[in-house]
Amino acid sequence: MSSPQSPSSILHQPRTVWAVAFASVVAFMGIGLVDPILPAISEALEATPAQAELLFTSYLLVTGLAMLVTSWVSGRIGTRWTLLAGLGLVVVFAALAGGAGSVNEIIGLRAGWGLGNALFISTALATIVGAASGGAANAIILYEAALGLGIAIGPLLGGVLGNVSWRAPFFGTATLMAIAFVALLVMLRGDATPRVRVPFSAPFRALRHRGLQRLAITAFLYNIGFFTLLAYTPFPLGFGAIGLGLTFFGWGLGVAITSVWVAPLLTARIRRTAVLGGTLTLLAADLLAASFLVSSPPALVTCVVIGGLLLGVLNTVFTEAVMEATDFPRTVASSAYSSVRFLGGAIAPPLAAWLAAQAGDWLPYAVAAVAVLAGAVVVTASRGVLARVDAHLAEPAEVEAMAIAVGDAA
């Protein structure tokens, strides 16, 4: 993405921007942080894989539901207090999770963590844009960099700390978020953006739009594949915390690279619905390959990394499509869409564990492949409804970056 500013100007930002960017990295780390320690938690707390997978379910379910009200909340208490409330909740619930004595306690505490993350992430972009120097494009590049770093570093940090104890990643996150909380409390004196009062009903009304509905259904099916790959794979791989951390660091790096650089190149030349349908088909093939190769750790790692590259494209293009599908404000459309897609992510981990218990480790990937392929069929069959999404092959860099970042926040 280009910017009218010189590259060096991106680094010349107020301390507030760096504080929010640092907190954003830590917040996005939470997505994959528990991945490398799932087997260790399962063993230490005598939990079944299905119980351990609920750590993702409670987090994603609450995050998705909270997305429906975060715009309403920030419009009433302001971005500063929304950010601080989100960070504070993550600090408290992550620390409590580190001291938990049962897997059921951690499941409940991860739900509180999801609420905090929803409040923080949904507000961070607006704060960075409002406080940054050098224009909105530079600010959004910083935000996207924070997103990519967080997604890639989360599993790696989880693996390193998890090699010491399964509790260490939780305490580590709580410590980093506490530092971010203090930094924002000191550096962010007021709201970086004016308060915009969004009606409580706005996201629910947005879901009545046919185009947004079709995209949400497709993303629901896609997220079954996404989180089967992310959340279940640690069990058949059989690696220790370090090995899992490195594996999903490669996955996260793939997500970051293709979401920022590859997806915009594709959508500049190909219709968005065609990119979605084609990439979903490739992801279904990757998941099907994983079902056949699940007994070979090197082959399964390869499928995970390839999956990350495909997921990065899909995340960005889905977001761009959602931003263009309706006349609703982008934050409203994105929040409504995300509330549905996160349900797919919440269902997938325990479903994968249950399927594996019925017929073996191959079945979760096969079912995920069918779900993703069904998503490809839905989006391809909906081209008429989604004609508006395909109306423009490319947008100005700043507009495109805003769309990507707002959607990733939700």
MARKE-336795 format. One record per residue (C-alpha): x negated, z, y negated. Coordinates in steps of 0.25 Angstrom, whole numbers, plus 5000, padded with zeros to 4 digits. Example, Ala and Ser with C-alpha at 12.3 -4.5 7.8 and 13.67 -1.06 7.14 Angstrom:
% MARKE-336795
495150315018494550295004
% end
This chain:
% MARKE-336795
500050005000499549974986499550054974499350024960498450134958496950134962496750194976495950304970497050354961497850394974496850514975497050564961498250644963498750774957498550894966500050904969500050774976498850814985499550944988500850864992500050765000499250865008500550935011501150805015500050785025500250915031501750895032501650765039500650825049501850905054502450785061501350775071500650905071501350965083501150845091499750885097500251025100501550995107500951015121500151135117501451195111502251165124501151225133500951355124502451385122502851335136503751235130504251105136503850975130505250955125505251095118503951055111504450925107505550995099504451035089504650895084506150895086506451015077505450965066505950825065507450865066507350955055506450865047507450755048508650835045507950895033507650755027509150745024509050855014507650855008507950764997509150854993508250974994507150924985508150874975508551014973507351104974506350994970505150934977504151044975505051154981505451054992503951024996503651174995504851215004504451105014503051155015503451305015504351275027503251205035502251315032503251415037503751345050502351285054501751425053502851485061502751375072501251415073501651555077502851515086503051575099503851475106504151325105505551345101505051425089504151305085505351205086506151285076504951305067504651155067506051135062505751215050504451135049505251005049506151055037504951095029504250955032505550885028505650955014504150935011503950785016505150735010504750784996503250764997503250614993504050634980503150744976501850664978502450544971502950624959501550694958500550584961499750504951499450354953500950314956501850334967501150234976499950324976500750444979501450384991500150334997499650484996500950525003500850415014499350465016499850605018500950555028499850485036498850595036499950695040500450615052499050585057498450725055499550805060499350775075497850785073497950925066498950965076497950925088496750995081497551125078498351115091496951125099496851265093498251305096499651245095499951345084498851295075499451165070500651245065499851345058498951235052500151155047500751285040499351315034499251175028500651175023500451305017499251255009500151135005501251225000500251304991499651184986501051124982501551254977500351264967500151114964501651064963502251134951503551054951504350944957503550814957504750724957506150754950507250804958508250704964509450764969509850694982511250714987511250795000512150685007511150575003510450555016511750565024512350455016511050375018511250375033512550305032511750175027511750085039510350035037509750175036510550215048509950105056508550135052508750285055509250255069508050165071507150275066507850375075507550295087506150265082505850415080506150435095504950355098504150405087504250555091504150525106502850465103502450575094503050705100503050675115501750605117500850735117501450775130501150655139499750635132499350775137498150785126497750915120498050945105496850865100497150745108498550745104498150765089497250645090498250555097499350585086498350575075498150435080499650415080499850475066498650385060499450265066500750305059500050325046499250195046500450105050501450175041500550165028499850025030500449945042501949965039501949915025501249785029502249755040503449775031502849685020502949575030504049605040505449655039505549805040506549795051505649705059504549795057505349915062505949835074504549785078503849915077504849995084504749895096503249915096503450065096504450055107503449975115502350075112503250195117503550115129502050095132501950245130502950265141502150185151500750235147501150385145500250435156499050375149498550455137497750345131498850245132499850355126498950385115498850235112500350225112500450345102499450285092500150145093501450215091500950285078500550145072501950095075502650225070501950215057502550075054503950115058503850245050503550165037504450045040505650135043505450205030505350085022506650035029507350165026506950155011507550015010508750035018509750095008509950124993509750274996508550344989507350324998507250475001508750485005508650365014507350415021507850555023509150505029508450415038507350515042508350615046508850525057507550475062506950615063508050645073507450535082506150615080506750745083507450695096506250615102505250735106506150815115506850695120505450645124505050775131506450775139506250625143504850655148505350775156506450685163505550565167504150575162503250555149503550405149505050415146505050475132504250355127505150255135506350315128505650315115505350165116506850135119507250215107506250145098506650015103508050045100507650075086507049935085508349875090509149955079508249915068508149765072509649765074509849825060509149715052510449675045510749815041509349835037509149705029508849785016507649845023507049715026507449655012506049675007504749655015503949735006504049834994503149874983502049964989502550084981503950074985503550055000502650175000503750254994504750215005503750245016503350385010504750425007505150395022503950455028504350585020505650585026
% end
